[in-house]
Amino acid sequence: MKFLFDNNLSPSLARSLAADFPHCAHCADLGLTNADDLTVWTYARVNGFTLITKDNDFNALVTLRGFPHE
């Protein structure tokens, strides 16, 4: 499973889970530090990531476009 941690979460989460989930990444690791929500959502969808966030704005994207990784 591939997890993408949003900018509102600590980059250390991806590093601490890397042993069990080697395909974890944080937005900062992928050059998405200043990316808007739609850009992050699209990156997750195109690259097969499950997006981990605590940002409520993603609820609207999920409602309109579905989950990034289905």
mmJSON file of the N, C-alpha and C atoms, coordinates in Angstrom:
{"data_MODEL":{"atom_site":{
"group_PDB":["ATOM","ATOM","ATOM","ATOM","ATOM","ATOM","ATOM","ATOM","ATOM","ATOM","ATOM","ATOM","ATOM","ATOM","ATOM","ATOM","ATOM","ATOM","ATOM","ATOM","ATOM","ATOM","ATOM","ATOM","ATOM","ATOM","ATOM","ATOM","ATOM","ATOM","ATOM","ATOM","ATOM","ATOM","ATOM","ATOM","ATOM","ATOM","ATOM","ATOM","ATOM","ATOM","ATOM","ATOM","ATOM","ATOM","ATOM","ATOM","ATOM","ATOM","ATOM","ATOM","ATOM","ATOM","ATOM","ATOM","ATOM","ATOM","ATOM","ATOM","ATOM","ATOM","ATOM","ATOM","ATOM","ATOM","ATOM","ATOM","ATOM","ATOM","ATOM","ATOM","ATOM","ATOM","ATOM","ATOM","ATOM","ATOM","ATOM","ATOM","ATOM","ATOM","ATOM","ATOM","ATOM","ATOM","ATOM","ATOM","ATOM","ATOM","ATOM","ATOM","ATOM","ATOM","ATOM","ATOM","ATOM","ATOM","ATOM","ATOM","ATOM","ATOM","ATOM","ATOM","ATOM","ATOM","ATOM","ATOM","ATOM","ATOM","ATOM","ATOM","ATOM","ATOM","ATOM","ATOM","ATOM","ATOM","ATOM","ATOM","ATOM","ATOM","ATOM","ATOM","ATOM","ATOM","ATOM","ATOM","ATOM","ATOM","ATOM","ATOM","ATOM","ATOM","ATOM","ATOM","ATOM","ATOM","ATOM","ATOM","ATOM","ATOM","ATOM","ATOM","ATOM","ATOM","ATOM","ATOM","ATOM","ATOM","ATOM","ATOM","ATOM","ATOM","ATOM","ATOM","ATOM","ATOM","ATOM","ATOM","ATOM","ATOM","ATOM","ATOM","ATOM","ATOM","ATOM","ATOM","ATOM","ATOM","ATOM","ATOM","ATOM","ATOM","ATOM","ATOM","ATOM","ATOM","ATOM","ATOM","ATOM","ATOM","ATOM","ATOM","ATOM","ATOM","ATOM","ATOM","ATOM","ATOM","ATOM","ATOM","ATOM","ATOM","ATOM","ATOM","ATOM","ATOM","ATOM","ATOM","ATOM","ATOM","ATOM","ATOM","ATOM","ATOM","ATOM","ATOM","ATOM","ATOM"],
"id":[1,2,3,4,5,6,7,8,9,10,11,12,13,14,15,16,17,18,19,20,21,22,23,24,25,26,27,28,29,30,31,32,33,34,35,36,37,38,39,40,41,42,43,44,45,46,47,48,49,50,51,52,53,54,55,56,57,58,59,60,61,62,63,64,65,66,67,68,69,70,71,72,73,74,75,76,77,78,79,80,81,82,83,84,85,86,87,88,89,90,91,92,93,94,95,96,97,98,99,100,101,102,103,104,105,106,107,108,109,110,111,112,113,114,115,116,117,118,119,120,121,122,123,124,125,126,127,128,129,130,131,132,133,134,135,136,137,138,139,140,141,142,143,144,145,146,147,148,149,150,151,152,153,154,155,156,157,158,159,160,161,162,163,164,165,166,167,168,169,170,171,172,173,174,175,176,177,178,179,180,181,182,183,184,185,186,187,188,189,190,191,192,193,194,195,196,197,198,199,200,201,202,203,204,205,206,207,208,209,210],
"type_symbol":["N","C","C","N","C","C","N","C","C","N","C","C","N","C","C","N","C","C","N","C","C","N","C","C","N","C","C","N","C","C","N","C","C","N","C","C","N","C","C","N","C","C","N","C","C","N","C","C","N","C","C","N","C","C","N","C","C","N","C","C","N","C","C","N","C","C","N","C","C","N","C","C","N","C","C","N","C","C","N","C","C","N","C","C","N","C","C","N","C","C","N","C","C","N","C","C","N","C","C","N","C","C","N","C","C","N","C","C","N","C","C","N","C","C","N","C","C","N","C","C","N","C","C","N","C","C","N","C","C","N","C","C","N","C","C","N","C","C","N","C","C","N","C","C","N","C","C","N","C","C","N","C","C","N","C","C","N","C","C","N","C","C","N","C","C","N","C","C","N","C","C","N","C","C","N","C","C","N","C","C","N","C","C","N","C","C","N","C","C","N","C","C","N","C","C","N","C","C","N","C","C","N","C","C","N","C","C","N","C","C"],
"label_atom_id":["N","CA","C","N","CA","C","N","CA","C","N","CA","C","N","CA","C","N","CA","C","N","CA","C","N","CA","C","N","CA","C","N","CA","C","N","CA","C","N","CA","C","N","CA","C","N","CA","C","N","CA","C","N","CA","C","N","CA","C","N","CA","C","N","CA","C","N","CA","C","N","CA","C","N","CA","C","N","CA","C","N","CA","C","N","CA","C","N","CA","C","N","CA","C","N","CA","C","N","CA","C","N","CA","C","N","CA","C","N","CA","C","N","CA","C","N","CA","C","N","CA","C","N","CA","C","N","CA","C","N","CA","C","N","CA","C","N","CA","C","N","CA","C","N","CA","C","N","CA","C","N","CA","C","N","CA","C","N","CA","C","N","CA","C","N","CA","C","N","CA","C","N","CA","C","N","CA","C","N","CA","C","N","CA","C","N","CA","C","N","CA","C","N","CA","C","N","CA","C","N","CA","C","N","CA","C","N","CA","C","N","CA","C","N","CA","C","N","CA","C","N","CA","C","N","CA","C","N","CA","C","N","CA","C","N","CA","C","N","CA","C","N","CA","C"],
"label_alt_id":[null,null,null,null,null,null,null,null,null,null,null,null,null,null,null,null,null,null,null,null,null,null,null,null,null,null,null,null,null,null,null,null,null,null,null,null,null,null,null,null,null,null,null,null,null,null,null,null,null,null,null,null,null,null,null,null,null,null,null,null,null,null,null,null,null,null,null,null,null,null,null,null,null,null,null,null,null,null,null,null,null,null,null,null,null,null,null,null,null,null,null,null,null,null,null,null,null,null,null,null,null,null,null,null,null,null,null,null,null,null,null,null,null,null,null,null,null,null,null,null,null,null,null,null,null,null,null,null,null,null,null,null,null,null,null,null,null,null,null,null,null,null,null,null,null,null,null,null,null,null,null,null,null,null,null,null,null,null,null,null,null,null,null,null,null,null,null,null,null,null,null,null,null,null,null,null,null,null,null,null,null,null,null,null,null,null,null,null,null,null,null,null,null,null,null,null,null,null,null,null,null,null,null,null,null,null,null,null,null,null],
"label_comp_id":["MET","MET","MET","LYS","LYS","LYS","PHE","PHE","PHE","LEU","LEU","LEU","PHE","PHE","PHE","ASP","ASP","ASP","ASN","ASN","ASN","ASN","ASN","ASN","LEU","LEU","LEU","SER","SER","SER","PRO","PRO","PRO","SER","SER","SER","LEU","LEU","LEU","ALA","ALA","ALA","ARG","ARG","ARG","SER","SER","SER","LEU","LEU","LEU","ALA","ALA","ALA","ALA","ALA","ALA","ASP","ASP","ASP","PHE","PHE","PHE","PRO","PRO","PRO","HIS","HIS","HIS","CYS","CYS","CYS","ALA","ALA","ALA","HIS","HIS","HIS","CYS","CYS","CYS","ALA","ALA","ALA","ASP","ASP","ASP","LEU","LEU","LEU","GLY","GLY","GLY","LEU","LEU","LEU","THR","THR","THR","ASN","ASN","ASN","ALA","ALA","ALA","ASP","ASP","ASP","ASP","ASP","ASP","LEU","LEU","LEU","THR","THR","THR","VAL","VAL","VAL","TRP","TRP","TRP","THR","THR","THR","TYR","TYR","TYR","ALA","ALA","ALA","ARG","ARG","ARG","VAL","VAL","VAL","ASN","ASN","ASN","GLY","GLY","GLY","PHE","PHE","PHE","THR","THR","THR","LEU","LEU","LEU","ILE","ILE","ILE","THR","THR","THR","LYS","LYS","LYS","ASP","ASP","ASP","ASN","ASN","ASN","ASP","ASP","ASP","PHE","PHE","PHE","ASN","ASN","ASN","ALA","ALA","ALA","LEU","LEU","LEU","VAL","VAL","VAL","THR","THR","THR","LEU","LEU","LEU","ARG","ARG","ARG","GLY","GLY","GLY","PHE","PHE","PHE","PRO","PRO","PRO","HIS","HIS","HIS","GLU","GLU","GLU"],
"label_asym_id":["A","A","A","A","A","A","A","A","A","A","A","A","A","A","A","A","A","A","A","A","A","A","A","A","A","A","A","A","A","A","A","A","A","A","A","A","A","A","A","A","A","A","A","A","A","A","A","A","A","A","A","A","A","A","A","A","A","A","A","A","A","A","A","A","A","A","A","A","A","A","A","A","A","A","A","A","A","A","A","A","A","A","A","A","A","A","A","A","A","A","A","A","A","A","A","A","A","A","A","A","A","A","A","A","A","A","A","A","A","A","A","A","A","A","A","A","A","A","A","A","A","A","A","A","A","A","A","A","A","A","A","A","A","A","A","A","A","A","A","A","A","A","A","A","A","A","A","A","A","A","A","A","A","A","A","A","A","A","A","A","A","A","A","A","A","A","A","A","A","A","A","A","A","A","A","A","A","A","A","A","A","A","A","A","A","A","A","A","A","A","A","A","A","A","A","A","A","A","A","A","A","A","A","A","A","A","A","A","A","A"],
"label_entity_id":["1","1","1","1","1","1","1","1","1","1","1","1","1","1","1","1","1","1","1","1","1","1","1","1","1","1","1","1","1","1","1","1","1","1","1","1","1","1","1","1","1","1","1","1","1","1","1","1","1","1","1","1","1","1","1","1","1","1","1","1","1","1","1","1","1","1","1","1","1","1","1","1","1","1","1","1","1","1","1","1","1","1","1","1","1","1","1","1","1","1","1","1","1","1","1","1","1","1","1","1","1","1","1","1","1","1","1","1","1","1","1","1","1","1","1","1","1","1","1","1","1","1","1","1","1","1","1","1","1","1","1","1","1","1","1","1","1","1","1","1","1","1","1","1","1","1","1","1","1","1","1","1","1","1","1","1","1","1","1","1","1","1","1","1","1","1","1","1","1","1","1","1","1","1","1","1","1","1","1","1","1","1","1","1","1","1","1","1","1","1","1","1","1","1","1","1","1","1","1","1","1","1","1","1","1","1","1","1","1","1"],
"label_seq_id":[1,1,1,2,2,2,3,3,3,4,4,4,5,5,5,6,6,6,7,7,7,8,8,8,9,9,9,10,10,10,11,11,11,12,12,12,13,13,13,14,14,14,15,15,15,16,16,16,17,17,17,18,18,18,19,19,19,20,20,20,21,21,21,22,22,22,23,23,23,24,24,24,25,25,25,26,26,26,27,27,27,28,28,28,29,29,29,30,30,30,31,31,31,32,32,32,33,33,33,34,34,34,35,35,35,36,36,36,37,37,37,38,38,38,39,39,39,40,40,40,41,41,41,42,42,42,43,43,43,44,44,44,45,45,45,46,46,46,47,47,47,48,48,48,49,49,49,50,50,50,51,51,51,52,52,52,53,53,53,54,54,54,55,55,55,56,56,56,57,57,57,58,58,58,59,59,59,60,60,60,61,61,61,62,62,62,63,63,63,64,64,64,65,65,65,66,66,66,67,67,67,68,68,68,69,69,69,70,70,70],
"pdbx_PDB_ins_code":[null,null,null,null,null,null,null,null,null,null,null,null,null,null,null,null,null,null,null,null,null,null,null,null,null,null,null,null,null,null,null,null,null,null,null,null,null,null,null,null,null,null,null,null,null,null,null,null,null,null,null,null,null,null,null,null,null,null,null,null,null,null,null,null,null,null,null,null,null,null,null,null,null,null,null,null,null,null,null,null,null,null,null,null,null,null,null,null,null,null,null,null,null,null,null,null,null,null,null,null,null,null,null,null,null,null,null,null,null,null,null,null,null,null,null,null,null,null,null,null,null,null,null,null,null,null,null,null,null,null,null,null,null,null,null,null,null,null,null,null,null,null,null,null,null,null,null,null,null,null,null,null,null,null,null,null,null,null,null,null,null,null,null,null,null,null,null,null,null,null,null,null,null,null,null,null,null,null,null,null,null,null,null,null,null,null,null,null,null,null,null,null,null,null,null,null,null,null,null,null,null,null,null,null,null,null,null,null,null,null],
"Cartn_x":[0.84,0.0,0.888,0.472,1.218,0.448,1.08,0.464,1.16,0.373,0.891,0.382,1.296,0.945,0.913,-0.196,-0.409,0.518,0.636,1.515,1.125,-0.124,-0.542,-0.162,0.513,1.017,2.541,3.124,4.575,5.247,6.322,7.086,7.651,7.799,8.346,7.398,6.12,5.183,5.573,5.891,6.291,7.572,8.512,9.779,9.565,8.704,8.512,7.735,6.974,6.219,6.924,8.062,8.749,9.137,9.433,9.816,8.649,7.449,6.271,5.59,5.702,5.097,6.154,6.994,8.144,7.784,6.541,6.161,5.467,5.657,5.124,5.916,5.207,5.872,5.123,5.809,5.209,5.233,4.264,4.212,5.539,6.187,7.472,8.532,8.46,9.429,9.256,8.073,7.728,7.627,8.083,8.031,6.642,5.773,4.4,4.152,5.198,5.084,4.073,4.071,3.172,2.003,1.791,0.732,-0.646,-1.614,-2.986,-3.595,-4.768,-5.398,-5.662,-6.138,-6.438,-5.18,-4.077,-2.816,-2.363,-2.461,-2.084,-3.014,-4.314,-5.302,-5.019,-4.742,-4.455,-3.179,-2.149,-0.899,-1.151,-1.914,-2.224,-2.963,-3.927,-4.726,-3.871,-3.111,-2.3,-1.227,-0.717,0.4,0.0,-1.301,-1.775,-1.578,-1.555,-1.392,-2.748,-2.799,-3.884,-3.466,-4.278,-3.935,-4.33,-3.371,-3.587,-3.522,-4.597,-4.666,-5.583,-5.473,-6.448,-7.119,-7.009,-7.558,-8.994,-9.949,-11.357,-11.701,-10.879,-11.158,-11.166,-10.478,-10.445,-11.797,-12.646,-13.983,-14.75,-14.631,-15.312,-14.764,-13.453,-12.859,-13.329,-13.407,-13.868,-15.315,-16.12,-17.522,-17.653,-16.868,-16.955,-16.243,-15.103,-14.25,-13.968,-14.416,-14.133,-12.811,-12.488,-11.246,-10.083,-8.924,-7.776,-7.389,-7.343,-6.938,-8.114,-8.657,-9.812,-9.462],
"Cartn_y":[-1.168,0.0,1.235,2.237,3.48,4.595,5.22,6.318,7.62,8.642,9.991,10.851,11.372,12.216,13.674,14.309,15.702,16.628,17.852,18.843,19.174,18.954,19.289,18.21,17.188,16.126,16.136,15.602,15.611,14.691,15.165,14.306,13.068,13.133,11.979,10.779,10.997,9.874,8.934,9.484,8.658,7.895,8.555,7.893,6.788,7.042,6.041,4.814,4.95,3.818,3.127,3.646,3.141,1.665,1.176,-0.237,-1.155,-0.787,-1.601,-1.235,0.016,0.512,1.288,0.594,1.242,2.291,2.341,3.305,4.537,4.775,5.983,7.194,8.311,9.561,10.709,11.796,13.03,14.022,14.903,15.9,16.626,16.94,17.646,16.824,15.492,14.623,14.646,15.045,14.97,16.335,17.371,18.711,19.324,18.829,19.317,20.175,20.769,21.542,22.676,23.383,24.52,24.209,22.945,22.552,22.732,23.092,23.203,21.804,21.751,20.461,19.646,20.29,19.558,18.957,19.668,19.147,17.921,17.994,16.859,15.679,15.929,14.882,14.212,15.037,14.505,13.678,14.156,13.397,12.037,12.034,10.771,9.829,10.336,9.502,8.939,9.782,9.366,8.354,8.49,7.649,6.523,6.305,5.166,5.273,6.493,6.697,6.769,6.306,6.601,7.856,8.873,10.169,10.195,10.544,10.678,12.166,12.691,14.11,14.348,15.52,15.94,17.231,17.513,18.701,18.419,19.116,18.905,19.294,20.103,20.51,19.322,18.268,17.1,16.394,16.613,16.017,16.47,17.73,18.237,17.593,17.424,16.764,15.317,14.621,13.23,13.164,14.092,14.121,14.375,15.304,15.656,14.674,14.127,13.356,11.928,11.558,10.217,10.177,9.023,8.849,8.836,9.393,9.388,7.977,7.07,5.701,4.789,4.225,3.341,1.948],
"Cartn_z":[0.0,0.0,0.0,-0.776,-0.895,-0.201,0.781,1.508,1.148,0.893,0.689,1.837,2.642,3.783,3.348,3.626,3.253,4.05,3.568,4.204,5.637,6.007,7.366,8.379,7.925,8.801,8.789,9.834,9.973,8.947,8.316,7.413,8.107,9.419,10.14,10.104,9.848,9.745,8.612,7.47,6.331,6.647,7.272,7.611,8.645,9.623,10.678,10.189,9.129,8.589,7.423,7.026,5.837,5.932,7.11,7.237,6.889,7.298,7.021,5.705,5.319,4.087,3.309,2.547,1.911,0.856,0.435,-0.59,-0.013,1.277,1.913,1.449,1.339,0.988,1.652,1.829,2.321,1.168,1.119,0.044,-0.121,0.994,0.937,0.21,0.321,-0.353,-1.872,-2.317,-3.738,-4.401,-3.71,-4.268,-4.258,-3.376,-3.303,-2.064,-1.527,-0.294,-0.417,-1.514,-1.695,-2.624,-2.895,-3.825,-3.199,-4.038,-3.549,-3.42,-2.807,-2.519,-3.779,-4.837,-6.062,-6.675,-6.61,-7.134,-6.341,-5.018,-4.167,-4.435,-4.518,-4.781,-6.12,-7.145,-8.483,-8.481,-7.802,-7.718,-7.069,-5.991,-5.32,-6.262,-6.979,-7.89,-9.024,-9.671,-10.82,-10.415,-9.189,-8.754,-7.802,-7.622,-6.839,-5.34,-4.818,-3.378,-2.681,-1.452,-0.542,0.211,0.129,0.719,2.188,3.043,4.477,4.811,5.381,5.684,6.868,7.439,8.436,7.975,6.691,6.056,5.61,6.181,5.844,4.413,3.771,2.395,1.434,1.775,0.902,0.857,1.858,1.83,0.593,0.235,-0.957,-2.218,-2.287,-3.457,-3.574,-2.465,-2.487,-2.94,-2.473,-2.872,-4.374,-4.904,-6.326,-7.257,-6.807,-7.711,-7.26,-6.085,-5.581,-4.822,-4.304,-3.578,-4.559,-4.16,-5.064,-5.507,-4.569,-4.9,-4.648,-5.735,-5.597,-6.011],
"occupancy":[1.0,1.0,1.0,1.0,1.0,1.0,1.0,1.0,1.0,1.0,1.0,1.0,1.0,1.0,1.0,1.0,1.0,1.0,1.0,1.0,1.0,1.0,1.0,1.0,1.0,1.0,1.0,1.0,1.0,1.0,1.0,1.0,1.0,1.0,1.0,1.0,1.0,1.0,1.0,1.0,1.0,1.0,1.0,1.0,1.0,1.0,1.0,1.0,1.0,1.0,1.0,1.0,1.0,1.0,1.0,1.0,1.0,1.0,1.0,1.0,1.0,1.0,1.0,1.0,1.0,1.0,1.0,1.0,1.0,1.0,1.0,1.0,1.0,1.0,1.0,1.0,1.0,1.0,1.0,1.0,1.0,1.0,1.0,1.0,1.0,1.0,1.0,1.0,1.0,1.0,1.0,1.0,1.0,1.0,1.0,1.0,1.0,1.0,1.0,1.0,1.0,1.0,1.0,1.0,1.0,1.0,1.0,1.0,1.0,1.0,1.0,1.0,1.0,1.0,1.0,1.0,1.0,1.0,1.0,1.0,1.0,1.0,1.0,1.0,1.0,1.0,1.0,1.0,1.0,1.0,1.0,1.0,1.0,1.0,1.0,1.0,1.0,1.0,1.0,1.0,1.0,1.0,1.0,1.0,1.0,1.0,1.0,1.0,1.0,1.0,1.0,1.0,1.0,1.0,1.0,1.0,1.0,1.0,1.0,1.0,1.0,1.0,1.0,1.0,1.0,1.0,1.0,1.0,1.0,1.0,1.0,1.0,1.0,1.0,1.0,1.0,1.0,1.0,1.0,1.0,1.0,1.0,1.0,1.0,1.0,1.0,1.0,1.0,1.0,1.0,1.0,1.0,1.0,1.0,1.0,1.0,1.0,1.0,1.0,1.0,1.0,1.0,1.0,1.0,1.0,1.0,1.0,1.0,1.0,1.0],
"B_iso_or_equiv":[0.0,0.0,0.0,0.0,0.0,0.0,0.0,0.0,0.0,0.0,0.0,0.0,0.0,0.0,0.0,0.0,0.0,0.0,0.0,0.0,0.0,0.0,0.0,0.0,0.0,0.0,0.0,0.0,0.0,0.0,0.0,0.0,0.0,0.0,0.0,0.0,0.0,0.0,0.0,0.0,0.0,0.0,0.0,0.0,0.0,0.0,0.0,0.0,0.0,0.0,0.0,0.0,0.0,0.0,0.0,0.0,0.0,0.0,0.0,0.0,0.0,0.0,0.0,0.0,0.0,0.0,0.0,0.0,0.0,0.0,0.0,0.0,0.0,0.0,0.0,0.0,0.0,0.0,0.0,0.0,0.0,0.0,0.0,0.0,0.0,0.0,0.0,0.0,0.0,0.0,0.0,0.0,0.0,0.0,0.0,0.0,0.0,0.0,0.0,0.0,0.0,0.0,0.0,0.0,0.0,0.0,0.0,0.0,0.0,0.0,0.0,0.0,0.0,0.0,0.0,0.0,0.0,0.0,0.0,0.0,0.0,0.0,0.0,0.0,0.0,0.0,0.0,0.0,0.0,0.0,0.0,0.0,0.0,0.0,0.0,0.0,0.0,0.0,0.0,0.0,0.0,0.0,0.0,0.0,0.0,0.0,0.0,0.0,0.0,0.0,0.0,0.0,0.0,0.0,0.0,0.0,0.0,0.0,0.0,0.0,0.0,0.0,0.0,0.0,0.0,0.0,0.0,0.0,0.0,0.0,0.0,0.0,0.0,0.0,0.0,0.0,0.0,0.0,0.0,0.0,0.0,0.0,0.0,0.0,0.0,0.0,0.0,0.0,0.0,0.0,0.0,0.0,0.0,0.0,0.0,0.0,0.0,0.0,0.0,0.0,0.0,0.0,0.0,0.0,0.0,0.0,0.0,0.0,0.0,0.0],
"pdbx_formal_charge":[null,null,null,null,null,null,null,null,null,null,null,null,null,null,null,null,null,null,null,null,null,null,null,null,null,null,null,null,null,null,null,null,null,null,null,null,null,null,null,null,null,null,null,null,null,null,null,null,null,null,null,null,null,null,null,null,null,null,null,null,null,null,null,null,null,null,null,null,null,null,null,null,null,null,null,null,null,null,null,null,null,null,null,null,null,null,null,null,null,null,null,null,null,null,null,null,null,null,null,null,null,null,null,null,null,null,null,null,null,null,null,null,null,null,null,null,null,null,null,null,null,null,null,null,null,null,null,null,null,null,null,null,null,null,null,null,null,null,null,null,null,null,null,null,null,null,null,null,null,null,null,null,null,null,null,null,null,null,null,null,null,null,null,null,null,null,null,null,null,null,null,null,null,null,null,null,null,null,null,null,null,null,null,null,null,null,null,null,null,null,null,null,null,null,null,null,null,null,null,null,null,null,null,null,null,null,null,null,null,null],
"auth_seq_id":[1,1,1,2,2,2,3,3,3,4,4,4,5,5,5,6,6,6,7,7,7,8,8,8,9,9,9,10,10,10,11,11,11,12,12,12,13,13,13,14,14,14,15,15,15,16,16,16,17,17,17,18,18,18,19,19,19,20,20,20,21,21,21,22,22,22,23,23,23,24,24,24,25,25,25,26,26,26,27,27,27,28,28,28,29,29,29,30,30,30,31,31,31,32,32,32,33,33,33,34,34,34,35,35,35,36,36,36,37,37,37,38,38,38,39,39,39,40,40,40,41,41,41,42,42,42,43,43,43,44,44,44,45,45,45,46,46,46,47,47,47,48,48,48,49,49,49,50,50,50,51,51,51,52,52,52,53,53,53,54,54,54,55,55,55,56,56,56,57,57,57,58,58,58,59,59,59,60,60,60,61,61,61,62,62,62,63,63,63,64,64,64,65,65,65,66,66,66,67,67,67,68,68,68,69,69,69,70,70,70],
"auth_comp_id":["MET","MET","MET","LYS","LYS","LYS","PHE","PHE","PHE","LEU","LEU","LEU","PHE","PHE","PHE","ASP","ASP","ASP","ASN","ASN","ASN","ASN","ASN","ASN","LEU","LEU","LEU","SER","SER","SER","PRO","PRO","PRO","SER","SER","SER","LEU","LEU","LEU","ALA","ALA","ALA","ARG","ARG","ARG","SER","SER","SER","LEU","LEU","LEU","ALA","ALA","ALA","ALA","ALA","ALA","ASP","ASP","ASP","PHE","PHE","PHE","PRO","PRO","PRO","HIS","HIS","HIS","CYS","CYS","CYS","ALA","ALA","ALA","HIS","HIS","HIS","CYS","CYS","CYS","ALA","ALA","ALA","ASP","ASP","ASP","LEU","LEU","LEU","GLY","GLY","GLY","LEU","LEU","LEU","THR","THR","THR","ASN","ASN","ASN","ALA","ALA","ALA","ASP","ASP","ASP","ASP","ASP","ASP","LEU","LEU","LEU","THR","THR","THR","VAL","VAL","VAL","TRP","TRP","TRP","THR","THR","THR","TYR","TYR","TYR","ALA","ALA","ALA","ARG","ARG","ARG","VAL","VAL","VAL","ASN","ASN","ASN","GLY","GLY","GLY","PHE","PHE","PHE","THR","THR","THR","LEU","LEU","LEU","ILE","ILE","ILE","THR","THR","THR","LYS","LYS","LYS","ASP","ASP","ASP","ASN","ASN","ASN","ASP","ASP","ASP","PHE","PHE","PHE","ASN","ASN","ASN","ALA","ALA","ALA","LEU","LEU","LEU","VAL","VAL","VAL","THR","THR","THR","LEU","LEU","LEU","ARG","ARG","ARG","GLY","GLY","GLY","PHE","PHE","PHE","PRO","PRO","PRO","HIS","HIS","HIS","GLU","GLU","GLU"],
"auth_asym_id":["A","A","A","A","A","A","A","A","A","A","A","A","A","A","A","A","A","A","A","A","A","A","A","A","A","A","A","A","A","A","A","A","A","A","A","A","A","A","A","A","A","A","A","A","A","A","A","A","A","A","A","A","A","A","A","A","A","A","A","A","A","A","A","A","A","A","A","A","A","A","A","A","A","A","A","A","A","A","A","A","A","A","A","A","A","A","A","A","A","A","A","A","A","A","A","A","A","A","A","A","A","A","A","A","A","A","A","A","A","A","A","A","A","A","A","A","A","A","A","A","A","A","A","A","A","A","A","A","A","A","A","A","A","A","A","A","A","A","A","A","A","A","A","A","A","A","A","A","A","A","A","A","A","A","A","A","A","A","A","A","A","A","A","A","A","A","A","A","A","A","A","A","A","A","A","A","A","A","A","A","A","A","A","A","A","A","A","A","A","A","A","A","A","A","A","A","A","A","A","A","A","A","A","A","A","A","A","A","A","A"],
"auth_atom_id":["N","CA","C","N","CA","C","N","CA","C","N","CA","C","N","CA","C","N","CA","C","N","CA","C","N","CA","C","N","CA","C","N","CA","C","N","CA","C","N","CA","C","N","CA","C","N","CA","C","N","CA","C","N","CA","C","N","CA","C","N","CA","C","N","CA","C","N","CA","C","N","CA","C","N","CA","C","N","CA","C","N","CA","C","N","CA","C","N","CA","C","N","CA","C","N","CA","C","N","CA","C","N","CA","C","N","CA","C","N","CA","C","N","CA","C","N","CA","C","N","CA","C","N","CA","C","N","CA","C","N","CA","C","N","CA","C","N","CA","C","N","CA","C","N","CA","C","N","CA","C","N","CA","C","N","CA","C","N","CA","C","N","CA","C","N","CA","C","N","CA","C","N","CA","C","N","CA","C","N","CA","C","N","CA","C","N","CA","C","N","CA","C","N","CA","C","N","CA","C","N","CA","C","N","CA","C","N","CA","C","N","CA","C","N","CA","C","N","CA","C","N","CA","C","N","CA","C","N","CA","C","N","CA","C","N","CA","C","N","CA","C","N","CA","C"],
"pdbx_PDB_model_num":[1,1,1,1,1,1,1,1,1,1,1,1,1,1,1,1,1,1,1,1,1,1,1,1,1,1,1,1,1,1,1,1,1,1,1,1,1,1,1,1,1,1,1,1,1,1,1,1,1,1,1,1,1,1,1,1,1,1,1,1,1,1,1,1,1,1,1,1,1,1,1,1,1,1,1,1,1,1,1,1,1,1,1,1,1,1,1,1,1,1,1,1,1,1,1,1,1,1,1,1,1,1,1,1,1,1,1,1,1,1,1,1,1,1,1,1,1,1,1,1,1,1,1,1,1,1,1,1,1,1,1,1,1,1,1,1,1,1,1,1,1,1,1,1,1,1,1,1,1,1,1,1,1,1,1,1,1,1,1,1,1,1,1,1,1,1,1,1,1,1,1,1,1,1,1,1,1,1,1,1,1,1,1,1,1,1,1,1,1,1,1,1,1,1,1,1,1,1,1,1,1,1,1,1,1,1,1,1,1,1]
}}}
